[in-house]
Amino acid sequence: MTRKAIVLIFILLPFTYLCSQNLDELSLKYAKASFTELHEFFSLPNDAYNPEEIEPNVKWCEVAFAKRGFKTQRLETETVPLLLATRNFPNAKKTVLVYLQVDGQPVDTLKWNQPDPYIPALKKKNETGNWEIIDWNNLDGDIDPDWRIFSRSASDARGPNMMFLKAMDIINDLNIKPNVNLKVIMDFEEELGSPRLPKAVVDYKNDLGADMLVIFDGPRHLSNEPTLSYGARGIATISLEVFGPRTPLHSGNYGNYAPNPAVKLSQLLATMWHEDGRVAIPGWYDGITITDEVKAILRQVPDDEDQIQKDFGIASTDNIGTNFQEAIQYPALGILGLESAWVGNKTRTIIPATAIAEMNIRLVRETKGERMVKLLKDHIINQDYYLVDEKPTEEERMTHEKIARFNSEISYGAFRTDFDTEIGAWLRKGMKSAFNKDPIQIRTMGGSIPISPFVITLGLPAVAVPTVNPDNNQHSPNENIRLGNYIEGIKTITAIFMQKI
């Protein structure tokens, strides 16, 4: 046998071994080996509203990625850094930029069914259908894929981070050499809207240069089948506060005399929507065309509309589009929360001083954030409101009957990549090799991820590979990740980077 043949056999051996081994068994093996590291990672508080919590997460990621052969670099911003981890492979034809989110939403500890939302709890469903804590050591034995780990950020998005790390362990241990170089950008302010990301992408354009972007974030399709998503909506946020009397007034003494700002705010909000759920602001849906070709793409997604409504406990849907997938191709206006005075056992017989609505706009690729915010602002002005940036002055109070504070922020725009691109073909092949079937392909996710700066500034095609269970309570109390999804996520990422591009 020639020296060249021997070298060729040595190179191909890891791939032959992996193909002969059951990839499911391999993913399970590495998942079980990960739970100590996972517990440590999930236990780190990571609320970006508290910057002091972020530094331990940055350090943890630096160590974790260095262990897998990556070189790490902090990309400094005005607040906390981004972290870039880079690894090159011989004979690489392309460079893939991977986006990972590390920070999480704030925590309301009183609404979690466990002692500490940052200490991961292993749970299974009991006979009554409720989740009960079981011993963490159960992970050493046979694993039920329907068990779940409950922890803040378990699914959004520290679970996918761990999946990626364990996939890298498989690739390293089996001496697999992907034919792409890897750059991994870790975002520690995603839940704040990644306010520093657009400038950082410009400032570090050369460091971030790549041929394509893969996002490991988000839930699979509601069927929990393997999924690819080619786009996501952008987001803008609005804080709207309507003013009444300078201080709360006794509702008995001054009811029927002093205008109630909660009533005014309710009336104002009611002008923004038709009864069927469509936004009533003129021009809101301009520029959106759902062609027959797009409708055919949307019909490929196997949504069970009746089951979705049953799962959500709703008898009807908003009259926007003819189905779920079509509805999320349009920009949305939403109320995130309302506040005025006190409720429940703290209710007081008063006329409130103010009423606040926190709102957001979900953007699509055809809509620009600046235009949509202006449409909303102009609509409020057309309802005879005088707008201020902060609290009104005494002169303004005595001059205008309707006064509102309007503050807005455009976090990032939407993105969408065509199906027939190199990145799409590569990801589909990798996932089909793992699951022996094509993934569900979604044109646009309903949620938002801060990808548009990479798409616009770097000119990258971008596709998301969501892996976590759809019913993960993302952003809510009792967030969780299903172990079956965690294991299949490791399998998914391993298969993708085994696939030649």
Secondary structure, 3 states (H helix, E strand, C coil): CCHHHHHHHHHHHHHHHHHHCCHHHHHHHHHHCCHHHHHHHHCCCCECCCHHHHHHHHHHHHHHHHHCCCEEEEECCCCCCEEEEEECCCCCCEEEEEEEECCECCCCHHHCCCCCCCCCEEEEECCCCCEEECCHHHHHCCCCCCCEEECCCHHHHHHHHHHHHHHHHHHHHCCCCCCEEEEEEEECCHHHCCCCHHHHHHHCHHHHCCCEEEECCCECCCCCCCEEECEEEEEEEEEEEEECCCCCEEHHHHCCCCCCHHHHHHHHHHCCECCCCCECCCCCCCCCCCCHHHHHHHHCCCCCHHHHHHHHCCCCCCCCCCCHHHHCCCCEEEEEEEECCCCHHHCCCEECCEEEEEEEEEECCCCCHHHHHHHHHHHHHHCCCEEECCCCCHHHHHHCCCEEEEEEEEEECCEECCCCCHHHHHHHHHHHHHHCCCCEEECCEEEECCCHHHHHHHCCCEEECCCECCCCCCCCCCCEEEHHHHHHHHHHHHHHHHCCC
